[in-house]
Amino acid sequence: MTASRFNHHLKLFNTITNQTPFLIGVKLLFFPRIWN
């Protein structure tokens, strides 16, 4: 995966998950699994 594509997904993911602190916690738990 290229860096630009990663940044695109990261921005999209942050846009979705920045709604509530709970979702930030979910992101911290599950987001690394997407790339590993």
KELUM-160979 format. One record per residue: residue number from 1; chain; x, y, z of N, C-alpha, C, CB in turn. Coordinates in nm, 4 decimals, decimal comma. Last residue first. Glycine has a CB too. Layout:
<recs>
+--------+------+----------+----------+----------+----------+----------+----------+----------+----------+----------+----------+----------+----------+
! rodren ! mise !   n.east !  n.north !     n.up !  ca.east ! ca.north !    ca.up !   c.east !  c.north !     c.up !  cb.east ! cb.north !    cb.up !
+--------+------+----------+----------+----------+----------+----------+----------+----------+----------+----------+----------+----------+----------+
!    NUM !    A !        X !        Y !        Z !        X !        Y !        Z !        X !        Y !        Z !        X !        Y !        Z !
...
+--------+------+----------+----------+----------+----------+----------+----------+----------+----------+----------+----------+----------+----------+
</recs>
This chain:
<recs>
+--------+------+----------+----------+----------+----------+----------+----------+----------+----------+----------+----------+----------+----------+
! rodren ! mise !   n.east !  n.north !     n.up !  ca.east ! ca.north !    ca.up !   c.east !  c.north !     c.up !  cb.east ! cb.north !    cb.up !
+--------+------+----------+----------+----------+----------+----------+----------+----------+----------+----------+----------+----------+----------+
!     36 !    A !  -0,1858 !  -0,4757 !   0,9678 !  -0,0965 !  -0,5858 !   1,0028 !  -0,1511 !  -0,7198 !   0,9548 !  -0,0744 !  -0,5897 !   1,1534 !
!     35 !    A !  -0,3726 !  -0,2888 !   0,9140 !  -0,2477 !  -0,2785 !   0,8386 !  -0,1528 !  -0,3940 !   0,8689 !  -0,1791 !  -0,1464 !   0,8690 !
!     34 !    A !  -0,5835 !  -0,3440 !   1,0798 !  -0,6120 !  -0,3280 !   0,9369 !  -0,4831 !  -0,3375 !   0,8568 !  -0,6824 !  -0,1931 !   0,9095 !
!     33 !    A !  -0,4850 !  -0,3333 !   1,3339 !  -0,5112 !  -0,4657 !   1,2761 !  -0,5372 !  -0,4576 !   1,1259 !  -0,6306 !  -0,5311 !   1,3458 !
!     32 !    A !  -0,4778 !  -0,0643 !   1,4057 !  -0,3533 !  -0,1318 !   1,3676 !  -0,3762 !  -0,2675 !   1,3013 !  -0,2663 !  -0,1500 !   1,4893 !
!     31 !    A !  -0,7586 !  -0,0204 !   1,4686 !  -0,6993 !   0,0351 !   1,3476 !  -0,5685 !  -0,0329 !   1,3098 !  -0,6761 !   0,1825 !   1,3651 !
!     30 !    A !  -0,8412 !  -0,1183 !   1,7157 !  -0,8632 !  -0,2001 !   1,5967 !  -0,7926 !  -0,1493 !   1,4718 !  -1,0086 !  -0,2091 !   1,5695 !
!     29 !    A !  -0,7714 !   0,0563 !   1,9276 !  -0,7693 !  -0,0881 !   1,9483 !  -0,7653 !  -0,1647 !   1,8162 !  -0,8906 !  -0,1307 !   2,0292 !
!     28 !    A !  -0,7993 !   0,3110 !   1,8303 !  -0,6691 !   0,2730 !   1,8848 !  -0,6586 !   0,1219 !   1,9001 !  -0,6455 !   0,3414 !   2,0198 !
!     27 !    A !  -1,0700 !   0,3057 !   1,7636 !  -0,9697 !   0,3202 !   1,6584 !  -0,8336 !   0,2738 !   1,7085 !  -0,9621 !   0,4662 !   1,6101 !
!     26 !    A !  -1,1849 !   0,2940 !   2,0158 !  -1,2034 !   0,1807 !   1,9242 !  -1,0979 !   0,1851 !   1,8141 !  -1,3462 !   0,1820 !   1,8626 !
!     25 !    A !  -1,1117 !   0,5476 !   2,1049 !  -1,0609 !   0,4289 !   2,1728 !  -1,0728 !   0,3060 !   2,0849 !  -1,1350 !   0,4065 !   2,3035 !
!     24 !    A !  -1,2650 !   0,6965 !   1,9290 !  -1,1195 !   0,7113 !   1,9265 !  -1,0548 !   0,5915 !   1,9940 !  -1,0758 !   0,8428 !   1,9957 !
!     23 !    A !  -1,5172 !   0,6252 !   2,0098 !  -1,4713 !   0,5742 !   1,8813 !  -1,3214 !   0,5930 !   1,8640 !  -1,5455 !   0,6426 !   1,7680 !
!     22 !    A !  -1,5258 !   0,7671 !   2,2524 !  -1,5376 !   0,6213 !   2,2511 !  -1,4824 !   0,5633 !   2,1215 !  -1,6839 !   0,5791 !   2,2696 !
!     21 !    A !  -1,5204 !   1,0353 !   2,1758 !  -1,4015 !   0,9765 !   2,2388 !  -1,4063 !   0,8245 !   2,2404 !  -1,3867 !   1,0281 !   2,3807 !
!     20 !    A !  -1,6727 !   1,0816 !   1,8499 !  -1,6838 !   1,0631 !   1,9937 !  -1,5538 !   1,0056 !   2,0497 !  -1,8025 !   0,9713 !   2,0274 !
!     19 !    A !  -1,5891 !   1,1495 !   1,5888 !  -1,7176 !   1,1956 !   1,6385 !  -1,7247 !   1,1882 !   1,7912 !  -1,8299 !   1,1137 !   1,5767 !
!     18 !    A !  -1,3737 !   1,0575 !   1,4571 !  -1,3511 !   1,1729 !   1,5439 !  -1,4802 !   1,2255 !   1,6050 !  -1,2829 !   1,2835 !   1,4665 !
!     17 !    A !  -1,4166 !   0,8531 !   1,2796 !  -1,4005 !   0,8172 !   1,4200 !  -1,3804 !   0,9374 !   1,5113 !  -1,2847 !   0,7241 !   1,4349 !
!     16 !    A !  -1,4408 !   0,9581 !   1,0227 !  -1,5488 !   0,8753 !   1,0760 !  -1,5390 !   0,8651 !   1,2275 !  -1,5456 !   0,7354 !   1,0133 !
!     15 !    A !  -1,2020 !   1,0934 !   0,9966 !  -1,3268 !   1,1673 !   0,9794 !  -1,4438 !   1,0906 !   1,0402 !  -1,3530 !   1,1948 !   0,8305 !
!     14 !    A !  -1,0227 !   0,8840 !   1,0221 !  -1,0283 !   0,9856 !   1,1259 !  -1,1567 !   1,0657 !   1,1176 !  -0,9086 !   1,0779 !   1,1158 !
!     13 !    A !  -1,0753 !   0,7515 !   0,7815 !  -1,1006 !   0,6832 !   0,9083 !  -1,1112 !   0,7829 !   1,0220 !  -0,9903 !   0,5815 !   0,9378 !
!     12 !    A !  -0,9919 !   0,9416 !   0,5983 !  -1,1306 !   0,8973 !   0,5963 !  -1,1680 !   0,8341 !   0,7304 !  -1,1538 !   0,7976 !   0,4813 !
!     11 !    A !  -0,7218 !   0,9545 !   0,6694 !  -0,8050 !   1,0739 !   0,6790 !  -0,9528 !   1,0357 !   0,6838 !  -0,7780 !   1,1683 !   0,5605 !
!     10 !    A !  -0,6469 !   0,6906 !   0,6149 !  -0,6320 !   0,7430 !   0,7495 !  -0,7197 !   0,8657 !   0,7690 !  -0,4856 !   0,7770 !   0,7780 !
!      9 !    A !  -0,6884 !   0,6728 !   0,3423 !  -0,7704 !   0,5906 !   0,4314 !  -0,7645 !   0,6428 !   0,5738 !  -0,7248 !   0,4448 !   0,4270 !
!      8 !    A !  -0,4919 !   0,8594 !   0,2641 !  -0,6320 !   0,8775 !   0,2246 !  -0,7235 !   0,7986 !   0,3176 !  -0,6538 !   0,8334 !   0,0777 !
!      7 !    A !  -0,2607 !   0,7453 !   0,3628 !  -0,3052 !   0,8730 !   0,4179 !  -0,4510 !   0,9004 !   0,3828 !  -0,2166 !   0,9867 !   0,3669 !
!      6 !    A !  -0,2513 !   0,5180 !   0,1983 !  -0,2636 !   0,5028 !   0,3426 !  -0,3167 !   0,6311 !   0,4047 !  -0,1284 !   0,4652 !   0,4048 !
!      5 !    A !  -0,2093 !   0,6408 !  -0,0448 !  -0,3329 !   0,5658 !  -0,0252 !  -0,3583 !   0,5451 !   0,1243 !  -0,3265 !   0,4297 !  -0,0987 !
!      4 !    A !   0,0396 !   0,7506 !   0,0002 !  -0,0725 !   0,8390 !  -0,0315 !  -0,2055 !   0,7686 !  -0,0084 !  -0,0632 !   0,8877 !  -0,1764 !
!      3 !    A !   0,1975 !   0,5251 !   0,0443 !   0,1771 !   0,6199 !   0,1530 !   0,0555 !   0,7090 !   0,1260 !   0,3027 !   0,7059 !   0,1728 !
!      2 !    A !   0,0595 !   0,2172 !  -0,0867 !   0,1402 !   0,3377 !  -0,0962 !   0,1064 !   0,4330 !   0,0175 !   0,1194 !   0,4063 !  -0,2316 !
!      1 !    A !   0,0853 !  -0,1200 !   0,0000 !   0,0000 !   0,0000 !   0,0000 !   0,0888 !   0,1249 !   0,0000 !  -0,0964 !   0,0006 !   0,1242 !
+--------+------+----------+----------+----------+----------+----------+----------+----------+----------+----------+----------+----------+----------+
</recs>
